[in-house]
């Protein structure tokens, strides 16, 4: 059941990241810097997209153990065997690089994502969680129980 919640949280994250990326490209790049978005692409787009995803994923996980999607669906990232939210900046960056960095590798990056999905399906922890020694758990509610 937790896997379905994780998938929902990832879908929320991707939607939010896409929305923020669109705003950044239109308002900042085009409005502030007067960049023509017709020819915008390649390395510059990758840098802007990486900055947006890193800001939304790394900072929240480092400080509070949540991405926007995990926050919405009542999940959090914590160290394996730990119970405190927030895993620190170093592990949050490692987790993000393992999850998204492979996409930048020509041809094999998408294969890595497929392998990561298969590992997550079979064990409940993706390669990015294993690399950073983290796990995703439901957030305890205020009465001491757990959310579903």
N, C-alpha and C positions, 0 to 999 in steps of 0.2 A: 504494500500500500504506500509506503514511504517513497518508492520509486516513482509512482504516479505524481505525487506531490512535488518531487524534485523536477520531473519533466515539466510540470505546470509552472514551477518557479523559473526554470530556464526559458520557457516560452515567454513569460512575463518580462524577464530580463532582456531578451532579444528584442521584444516589442519596444520596451522603454529605451533601450540603447539606440534602436533605429530612429525613434522619435526625436531623441536628443541630438543624434547625429544630423538629422535633417534640419533641425533648428540651428545647430552650429554652422552647418554649411550655408544655409540661406541667410541667416542674420549676421553671423560673424564674417564668414569668408566673402560673401557677396555684398552685404550691407556695409560692413566696417572697412574691409580691405578692398572693396570693389573688384573682386576676382570674378572673372567670367566663368561660371560653372559649366558652360558648354564644353570647355576644354579641360575641365578639372578631372583629374584621375591619376592613375598610377601610384607612384610612391607617396605623393602628397596626400591622396585620399587614404592610403593605408596608415599614414602617420596620424591623421586626424581621427580616423576610426579607432585606432589603437588607443589614442589618448582618451577618447570618450568611454570606451569599454573599460579601460584601466581605472579611470576616475570613478565610474559607477560600481565596478566590481571590487577593486583592490582596497579602496579606502574604507568602504563599509565592512568588508570582511576583516580587515586589519583591526579596526576599532571595535566593532560590535558583533562581528560574526555573521553579518547579513549582506545580501545583495538586495536591490529593490524587490525582486521577485520572491526571494525567500522571506523578506519582511512581510509582504502581502499575504503569503500563504502559511505563515507561522513556522518557518524553518530557520535553522541557524547552522553555521559552520563552527566546529570546535575541534580542539586537539583530541586525538584518540586518547581515551581514558581520562579526559579532562571534563570539566563542567562549566568553565568560564567562557563567556562569549568574547570574541576578539582573539585573533591568533597572532597578531603582530604583523608589522609591515613586511618583513623578510619572507615569512611563510605565505602571506597573502600574494605577494608578487610571484613567488615560485609557483603557487597554485594557478595563478592567472597565465603565466608563461607556458606552463605545461598544457593547459587547456586550449589557449588561443595561439600560442607561438607556432605550433606545428602546422597551422593552416598556411603559414607563409612559405613553407617548404614546397617547392614545385612537385606536383604529382603525388608525393607520399604523404603530404599533410592531411589530405582528406581521408586517406587510408588510416592514419593515426586516429582521427576522430571516430572512424567506424570501430576500430579496435577498442578505443576508450569506451564507446557506447556498449560494446559487447561485454567488456570487463565490468562496467557499472551494472548491467543487467544481471550478470551472473553472481556478483559479489556484493552489490549495493554501494560500492566505493569505486569511483573512477580512478584512472591513473593520476589525475591531478590531485585527488585526495590522498592517494598513497604516497606521492612524491612529497607532499607537504605534511604528512602525518596528521591528516584531518579526517573528519567524518561529518556528515550532515544529519542533524537530529531535529525532532520536533521541539518547539519552544515550550518549556513548562508554563502552564497557566498560573495565575496568581494564587490559586488555592492549593498548589503543590501537585496537581495532577499533570497530565500531559495532553496536548492537543492531538487530534488524530491525524 
